[in-house]
Amino acid sequence: MSKHTYYLFFVLLNFCFLSVQAQRRDNLKLYNQEASAVLKKYRDKLSWDAVKKGDAAMDESEVAMSPYMFKLIGPGIYYSSALKESLDLDYAVPGSSSVETSDVMDYRSVLNAGIDDALLKAYVNNPSAFRYYDSQVESEDLVISEPVVNAKPDDLETIYQKTDEIKDVAEIVDDVDVEIQIEKPNFWTTSGQFKFQFMQNYVSEKWWRGGNNNVDLYTQLTLNANYNNQKGVTWENSLDLRLGFITASSDSIHRFLTNNDKIRLFSKLGVRAINNWNYTLSTEATTQFLPSYRSNDRRTFSNFLSPLDVFVSLGVDFKPSLKNGNTFSAAILPLTYKIRYIGDDEETIHNSYNMRGKDFQQDFGSKVEVNTKLTIVKNLTWKSRFYFFTTHEYVESEWENVFNFQFNKYISCEVYTIWRFDDNRDKRYYDSTLGYFQFKEYFKLGLNYGF
């Protein structure tokens, strides 16, 4: 490209730049003229003479041409910026030499200065037209020009959902007659949990280490209904139903055996004494669904209502408030009445529970019961139940622990252990290794559903 070509290109580029600048100045001049006309109308509308003539209303369509003129639209507001600029020694009247109109920012400065000047004159000429300060409307998110429609009775649901935003309901519903029905609060809370767990084991006939085929099924249903009137009276109720079966090919007498069978109904009434202490009256009843056998033994060792154990206890309960759904309760029950009933004529059951020749037995004693539910880590919970009952002649105690890991809403695994101590049974039925102690444990994976 030749030298003359460069010169020509430079001249054309400079001409385009000057043309754009000239067009920009013309546009700014036109904008300023429009703004000045609008400001003049505003000053005329709010002048004292115009007010006396009854012409104080402002036509918003005439000032809506520029979004920068929002101060001239809407209710009368005292803007601190207008007063501040007016009292500033460097303040310049629009159009003076101190204000240039070379770019868009200067155009805004000119327009803002003109608006502030117009507002100041309006403040002086007609102060009664301005009732608010800009600090009063700074927290408002949106100014709606549409008129507010009074709520209808059908809109009450919307009003209830926004009660935290409403300061005076009368401003919304106005004179609408509303029929309000006050309902008594429900102090009851109910919950439940269902578990179904399955395990299967198969061993071929010639398996080199031997073994037995078996299928293990376990179901559990827990129902809870608790009352709390928030004034110191509580009533806890729970029903725990468990039933599990196992098949064993080595048992030539029974096709299946129950390895978990329990019915437990528990109820505890509490009245607040002081702080976290409550006077409490608790009742508990336990039995089972089906008869229980041992492998290759036809004798029945327990059955439905055989035995049926009922505890009625009176004492105090320490129950602090814990976070994250954790619970703890330690009940000291010095007055406890126990009933044991055996409704089956099987002699083995009577001998096993040291009740030869009788179906009914009652004892008076003391009891301590501790119930705990803690979240160890996320999705892992520990439930524990411990009770210790003594008549000062014998001791009966259980410590039950359940560790449950929830994989998701429906799948969970569970580790269960229970220790039992009972020195009131016939010694012929005690464990040859543990003596008065008995122990049971299982690990299961299966379905878990809460409701």
C-alpha positions as CSV (number, residue, x, y, z in Angstrom):
1,M,0.0,0.0,0.0
2,S,1.4,3.4,-1.1
3,K,2.0,6.4,1.1
4,H,-0.8,8.4,-0.5
5,T,-3.2,5.6,0.3
6,Y,-2.2,5.8,4.0
7,Y,-2.9,9.5,4.0
8,L,-6.3,9.1,2.4
9,F,-7.2,6.3,4.8
10,F,-6.2,8.6,7.8
11,V,-8.3,11.5,6.4
12,L,-11.4,9.3,6.0
13,L,-11.0,7.9,9.5
14,N,-10.7,11.4,11.0
15,F,-13.7,12.6,9.0
16,C,-15.8,9.7,10.3
17,F,-14.7,10.4,13.9
18,L,-15.5,14.1,13.6
19,S,-18.9,13.2,12.1
20,V,-19.7,10.9,14.9
21,Q,-18.7,13.5,17.5
22,A,-20.8,16.2,15.7
23,Q,-23.8,13.8,15.6
24,R,-23.3,13.1,19.3
25,R,-23.2,16.8,20.2
26,D,-26.4,17.3,18.2
27,N,-28.1,14.5,20.0
28,L,-27.0,15.8,23.4
29,K,-28.2,19.2,22.4
30,L,-31.6,17.8,21.4
31,Y,-31.8,15.8,24.7
32,N,-30.9,18.9,26.7
33,Q,-33.6,20.9,24.9
34,E,-36.2,18.2,25.6
35,A,-35.1,17.9,29.2
36,S,-35.2,21.7,29.7
37,A,-38.7,21.8,28.3
38,V,-39.8,19.0,30.7
39,L,-38.3,20.8,33.6
40,K,-40.0,24.0,32.7
41,K,-43.3,22.2,32.6
42,Y,-42.6,20.7,36.0
43,R,-41.7,24.0,37.5
44,D,-44.8,25.6,36.0
45,K,-47.0,22.9,37.2
46,L,-45.7,23.1,40.8
47,S,-45.4,26.9,40.9
48,W,-47.5,28.7,43.5
49,D,-49.5,30.5,40.9
50,A,-50.4,27.2,39.2
51,V,-51.4,25.7,42.4
52,K,-53.8,28.6,43.2
53,K,-55.3,28.1,39.7
54,G,-55.9,24.4,40.5
55,D,-53.5,23.2,37.9
56,A,-51.1,21.3,40.2
57,A,-51.5,17.9,38.6
58,M,-48.6,16.7,36.6
59,D,-49.0,14.8,33.3
60,E,-46.7,11.8,33.6
61,S,-46.7,11.1,29.9
62,E,-44.7,14.3,29.4
63,V,-41.9,13.4,31.6
64,A,-41.7,9.7,31.0
65,M,-39.5,10.1,27.9
66,S,-36.3,9.6,29.9
67,P,-35.8,7.1,32.7
68,Y,-33.4,9.5,34.4
69,M,-36.3,11.8,35.3
70,F,-37.9,9.4,37.7
71,K,-37.7,12.0,40.5
72,L,-40.4,14.0,38.7
73,I,-42.8,11.1,38.7
74,G,-44.9,9.7,41.6
75,P,-45.6,11.1,45.0
76,G,-43.9,14.2,46.3
77,I,-40.5,13.3,47.8
78,Y,-37.8,15.5,49.4
79,Y,-34.6,14.2,47.8
80,S,-31.5,14.9,49.9
81,S,-29.3,15.1,46.9
82,A,-31.2,18.1,45.6
83,L,-30.9,19.9,48.9
84,K,-27.2,19.0,49.2
85,E,-26.3,20.1,45.7
86,S,-28.2,23.4,46.2
87,L,-26.2,24.2,49.4
88,D,-22.9,23.3,47.9
89,L,-20.6,26.3,47.0
90,D,-19.5,24.5,43.8
91,Y,-23.1,24.1,42.6
92,A,-23.5,25.4,39.1
93,V,-26.8,26.3,37.4
94,P,-27.4,24.1,34.3
95,G,-26.1,25.7,31.2
96,S,-23.2,27.4,32.9
97,S,-19.6,27.1,31.7
98,S,-18.7,24.7,34.5
99,V,-20.9,22.0,32.9
100,E,-19.9,20.6,29.6
101,T,-22.0,18.4,27.3
102,S,-19.3,16.4,25.5
103,D,-20.5,12.9,26.3
104,V,-23.4,10.9,27.8
105,M,-22.2,11.2,31.4
106,D,-22.1,15.0,31.0
107,Y,-25.7,14.8,29.6
108,R,-26.8,13.0,32.8
109,S,-25.0,15.5,34.9
110,V,-26.8,18.4,33.2
111,L,-30.1,16.6,33.4
112,N,-29.6,15.7,37.1
113,A,-28.6,19.3,37.9
114,G,-31.6,20.6,36.1
115,I,-33.9,18.2,38.0
116,D,-32.4,19.2,41.3
117,D,-32.8,22.9,40.5
118,A,-36.5,22.2,39.5
119,L,-37.1,20.2,42.7
120,L,-35.6,22.9,44.9
121,K,-37.8,25.6,43.4
122,A,-40.9,23.3,43.8
123,Y,-39.9,22.7,47.4
124,V,-39.9,26.4,48.1
125,N,-43.0,27.3,46.0
126,N,-45.2,24.5,47.1
127,P,-43.9,22.6,50.2
128,S,-47.4,21.0,50.9
129,A,-47.1,18.9,47.7
130,F,-44.2,16.9,49.3
131,R,-44.9,14.6,52.2
132,Y,-42.1,12.0,52.2
133,Y,-38.3,11.9,52.4
134,D,-36.2,9.7,50.2
135,S,-34.9,7.8,53.3
136,Q,-38.5,6.6,53.9
137,V,-38.7,4.8,50.5
138,E,-35.2,3.5,50.2
139,S,-36.2,0.1,51.6
140,E,-39.0,-0.4,49.1
141,D,-38.2,-2.9,46.4
142,L,-40.8,-1.8,43.8
143,V,-43.2,1.0,43.3
144,I,-46.4,-0.1,41.6
145,S,-48.4,2.5,39.8
146,E,-51.5,0.3,39.6
147,P,-54.1,0.8,42.3
148,V,-54.3,-1.7,45.1
149,V,-57.3,-3.9,44.9
150,N,-59.0,-4.9,48.2
151,A,-58.7,-8.5,49.0
152,K,-61.7,-10.8,48.6
153,P,-62.7,-13.5,51.0
154,D,-61.4,-16.0,48.5
155,D,-57.9,-14.4,48.8
156,L,-57.5,-15.1,52.5
157,E,-55.2,-18.0,51.9
158,T,-52.8,-15.7,50.1
159,I,-53.0,-13.2,53.0
160,Y,-52.2,-15.9,55.6
161,Q,-49.1,-16.9,53.6
162,K,-47.8,-13.4,53.7
163,T,-48.6,-12.5,57.3
164,D,-45.0,-11.6,58.0
165,E,-45.2,-8.9,55.4
166,I,-48.5,-7.3,56.6
167,K,-48.5,-4.8,59.3
168,D,-52.2,-3.9,59.3
169,V,-54.6,-6.5,57.9
170,A,-57.3,-3.8,57.8
171,E,-55.5,-2.0,55.1
172,I,-55.8,-5.0,52.9
173,V,-59.2,-6.5,53.6
174,D,-60.8,-3.0,54.1
175,D,-64.5,-3.5,55.0
176,V,-64.9,-7.1,53.8
177,D,-66.7,-9.3,56.3
178,V,-64.4,-12.2,57.0
179,E,-65.6,-15.3,59.0
180,I,-62.7,-16.5,61.1
181,Q,-62.9,-20.0,62.6
182,I,-60.4,-20.6,65.5
183,E,-59.4,-24.3,65.8
184,K,-58.1,-25.9,68.9
185,P,-54.4,-26.9,68.4
186,N,-53.5,-30.5,68.0
187,F,-51.1,-31.6,70.7
188,W,-50.7,-35.1,69.3
189,T,-47.9,-36.3,67.1
190,T,-47.9,-39.7,65.4
191,S,-45.2,-41.7,63.6
192,G,-44.5,-45.2,62.5
193,Q,-41.8,-47.4,60.9
194,F,-42.0,-50.7,59.0
195,K,-39.1,-53.0,58.4
196,F,-38.8,-56.1,56.2
197,Q,-35.5,-57.9,56.0
198,F,-34.6,-61.1,54.2
199,M,-31.6,-63.4,54.2
200,Q,-31.2,-66.7,52.3
201,N,-28.4,-69.3,52.4
202,Y,-28.1,-72.4,50.2
203,V,-25.5,-75.2,50.4
204,S,-25.3,-78.0,47.9
205,E,-25.6,-81.6,49.0
206,K,-21.9,-82.4,48.6
207,W,-20.5,-79.1,49.8
208,W,-17.0,-79.9,51.1
209,R,-17.5,-78.2,54.5
210,G,-21.1,-79.1,55.0
211,G,-23.8,-76.7,56.2
212,N,-27.5,-76.1,56.3
213,N,-29.9,-74.4,53.9
214,N,-32.0,-71.7,55.5
215,V,-34.2,-68.7,54.8
216,D,-34.4,-65.9,57.3
217,L,-37.4,-63.5,57.3
218,Y,-37.9,-60.6,59.7
219,T,-40.6,-57.9,60.0
220,Q,-41.1,-55.1,62.5
221,L,-43.8,-52.5,62.9
222,T,-43.4,-49.6,65.3
223,L,-46.2,-47.1,66.0
224,N,-45.9,-44.0,68.2
225,A,-48.5,-41.6,69.4
226,N,-47.3,-38.8,71.7
227,Y,-49.1,-36.0,73.5
228,N,-47.6,-32.7,74.7
229,N,-49.8,-29.7,75.6
230,Q,-46.8,-27.4,76.0
231,K,-47.8,-26.8,79.6
232,G,-45.9,-29.6,81.3
233,V,-48.1,-32.6,80.6
234,T,-46.8,-35.3,78.2
235,W,-48.1,-38.8,77.3
236,E,-46.0,-41.2,75.3
237,N,-47.4,-44.3,73.7
238,S,-45.7,-46.9,71.6
239,L,-46.4,-50.3,70.1
240,D,-43.6,-52.5,69.0
241,L,-44.4,-55.7,66.9
242,R,-41.7,-58.0,65.8
243,L,-41.8,-61.4,64.1
244,G,-39.0,-63.4,62.4
245,F,-38.7,-66.9,61.0
246,I,-35.8,-69.2,60.1
247,T,-35.8,-72.5,58.3
248,A,-33.2,-75.2,59.1
249,S,-32.8,-78.4,57.2
250,S,-31.1,-80.0,60.2
251,D,-34.3,-79.7,62.2
252,S,-36.3,-82.9,61.5
253,I,-39.3,-81.9,63.6
254,H,-40.1,-78.3,62.6
255,R,-40.2,-76.7,59.1
256,F,-39.4,-73.3,60.6
257,L,-38.6,-71.7,64.0
258,T,-39.2,-68.2,65.3
259,N,-36.0,-66.4,66.0
260,N,-37.6,-63.1,66.8
261,D,-41.1,-62.8,68.3
262,K,-42.3,-59.9,70.5
263,I,-45.3,-57.7,71.3
264,R,-44.5,-54.7,73.5
265,L,-47.0,-52.0,74.5
266,F,-45.6,-49.0,76.4
267,S,-47.3,-45.9,77.9
268,K,-45.8,-43.2,80.0
269,L,-47.7,-40.2,81.5
270,G,-45.5,-37.3,82.7
271,V,-46.2,-34.1,84.7
272,R,-43.5,-31.5,84.9
273,A,-42.0,-31.1,88.3
274,I,-39.0,-28.8,87.9
275,N,-36.7,-28.0,84.9
276,N,-36.2,-31.4,83.1
277,W,-37.7,-33.5,85.9
278,N,-41.2,-35.0,85.6
279,Y,-43.4,-37.0,87.8
280,T,-44.2,-40.1,85.8
281,L,-46.6,-43.1,85.7
282,S,-45.6,-45.8,83.3
283,T,-47.1,-49.1,82.2
284,E,-45.6,-51.8,80.0
285,A,-46.9,-55.1,78.7
286,T,-44.9,-57.7,76.8
287,T,-45.7,-61.1,75.2
288,Q,-45.3,-62.8,71.8
289,F,-47.3,-64.0,68.8
290,L,-46.4,-67.7,68.2
291,P,-45.1,-70.7,70.2
292,S,-41.4,-71.0,70.5
293,Y,-39.4,-74.2,70.1
294,R,-35.9,-75.4,70.1
295,S,-34.3,-77.3,67.3
296,N,-35.3,-81.0,67.3
297,D,-37.4,-80.5,70.5
298,R,-41.2,-80.8,70.5
299,R,-41.6,-79.0,73.8
300,T,-43.0,-75.4,73.9
301,F,-40.9,-72.9,75.8
302,S,-43.2,-69.9,75.4
303,N,-46.4,-68.9,73.6
304,F,-48.9,-66.1,73.2
305,L,-49.7,-64.7,76.6
306,S,-47.3,-67.3,78.1
307,P,-45.9,-65.4,79.7
308,L,-47.6,-62.0,79.7
309,D,-45.5,-59.5,81.8
310,V,-47.1,-56.3,82.9
311,F,-45.3,-53.5,84.8
312,V,-47.0,-50.5,86.5
313,S,-44.4,-48.0,87.8
314,L,-44.5,-44.7,89.6
315,G,-41.6,-42.3,90.1
316,V,-39.6,-39.5,88.4
317,D,-38.2,-39.1,84.9
318,F,-35.2,-37.0,83.9
319,K,-35.8,-35.9,80.3
320,P,-33.6,-33.1,78.9
321,S,-34.2,-31.4,75.6
322,L,-31.7,-32.4,72.9
323,K,-31.1,-31.1,69.4
324,N,-31.2,-32.9,66.0
325,G,-34.0,-35.3,67.0
326,N,-31.9,-36.9,69.8
327,T,-33.7,-38.0,72.9
328,F,-32.7,-39.2,76.4
329,S,-34.9,-40.4,79.2
330,A,-33.8,-41.8,82.6
331,A,-36.7,-42.9,84.8
332,I,-36.3,-43.8,88.5
333,L,-39.3,-45.8,89.6
334,P,-39.1,-46.9,93.2
335,L,-42.7,-48.1,93.3
336,T,-43.2,-50.9,90.7
337,Y,-45.9,-53.6,90.5
338,K,-45.2,-56.6,88.3
339,I,-47.7,-59.2,87.1
340,R,-46.8,-62.4,85.2
341,Y,-49.5,-64.5,83.7
342,I,-49.1,-67.8,81.8
343,G,-52.2,-68.9,79.9
344,D,-50.8,-72.1,78.4
345,D,-51.0,-75.5,80.2
346,E,-47.6,-76.6,78.9
347,E,-45.6,-77.8,81.9
348,T,-42.3,-76.7,80.3
349,I,-43.4,-73.1,80.2
350,H,-44.4,-73.1,83.9
351,N,-41.1,-74.8,84.9
352,S,-39.0,-72.5,82.8
353,Y,-40.4,-69.4,84.5
354,N,-40.3,-71.0,88.0
355,M,-44.2,-71.0,88.2
356,R,-44.9,-74.6,88.9
357,G,-48.6,-75.2,89.6
358,K,-49.7,-71.6,89.1
359,D,-50.7,-69.3,86.3
360,F,-50.5,-66.0,88.0
361,Q,-47.7,-64.2,90.0
362,Q,-47.3,-60.7,91.3
363,D,-44.3,-58.9,92.7
364,F,-43.5,-55.5,94.2
365,G,-40.2,-53.9,93.6
366,S,-38.2,-51.0,92.1
367,K,-37.3,-50.3,88.5
368,V,-34.8,-48.1,86.6
369,E,-35.4,-47.5,82.9
370,V,-33.2,-45.6,80.4
371,N,-34.1,-44.9,76.8
372,T,-31.8,-43.2,74.3
373,K,-31.8,-42.3,70.7
374,L,-28.7,-40.6,69.2
375,T,-27.5,-39.7,65.8
376,I,-23.8,-40.7,65.8
377,V,-23.0,-39.5,62.2
378,K,-25.2,-38.8,59.3
379,N,-27.6,-41.7,58.5
380,L,-26.3,-43.7,61.5
381,T,-28.5,-43.8,64.6
382,W,-28.2,-45.7,67.9
383,K,-31.2,-46.7,69.9
384,S,-30.8,-48.1,73.4
385,R,-33.2,-49.4,76.0
386,F,-32.1,-50.5,79.4
387,Y,-34.2,-51.6,82.4
388,F,-33.4,-53.0,85.8
389,F,-36.1,-54.5,88.0
390,T,-35.6,-56.1,91.4
391,T,-37.9,-57.4,94.1
392,H,-34.9,-57.7,96.5
393,E,-35.3,-61.4,96.0
394,Y,-34.4,-61.7,92.3
395,V,-33.2,-59.4,89.5
396,E,-34.5,-59.1,85.9
397,S,-32.7,-56.8,83.5
398,E,-32.3,-56.2,79.7
399,W,-30.0,-54.0,77.7
400,E,-31.1,-53.7,74.1
401,N,-29.1,-51.8,71.4
402,V,-29.9,-51.2,67.8
403,F,-27.5,-49.6,65.3
404,N,-29.2,-48.6,62.1
405,F,-27.5,-47.2,59.0
406,Q,-29.9,-45.7,56.4
407,F,-28.5,-46.0,52.9
408,N,-31.5,-44.2,51.4
409,K,-35.2,-43.7,52.2
410,Y,-36.0,-47.4,51.8
411,I,-32.8,-49.4,52.3
412,S,-31.0,-49.8,55.6
413,C,-28.9,-52.3,57.5
414,E,-29.2,-53.0,61.2
415,V,-27.0,-54.5,63.9
416,Y,-29.1,-55.7,66.9
417,T,-27.8,-56.9,70.3
418,I,-29.5,-57.7,73.6
419,W,-28.2,-58.8,76.9
420,R,-30.6,-60.3,79.5
421,F,-30.1,-61.2,83.1
422,D,-32.7,-63.2,85.1
423,D,-32.0,-65.2,88.2
424,N,-35.6,-66.1,88.8
425,R,-35.8,-69.0,86.4
426,D,-35.2,-72.7,87.0
427,K,-31.5,-73.4,86.9
428,R,-32.1,-76.3,84.5
429,Y,-32.9,-73.7,81.8
430,Y,-29.8,-71.5,82.3
431,D,-27.0,-71.2,79.8
432,S,-24.2,-73.6,80.5
433,T,-21.6,-70.9,79.6
434,L,-23.2,-67.5,80.5
435,G,-25.2,-68.7,83.5
436,Y,-27.7,-66.1,84.5
437,F,-26.9,-64.1,81.4
438,Q,-28.4,-64.6,78.0
439,F,-27.2,-62.9,74.7
440,K,-28.7,-62.5,71.3
441,E,-27.4,-60.7,68.2
442,Y,-28.2,-60.4,64.5
443,F,-27.1,-58.3,61.5
444,K,-29.7,-57.7,58.7
445,L,-30.0,-55.7,55.5
446,G,-33.5,-54.9,54.1
447,L,-36.4,-52.6,53.5
448,N,-37.1,-49.8,55.9
449,Y,-40.0,-47.4,55.5
450,G,-41.0,-44.5,57.9
451,F,-44.3,-42.7,58.0
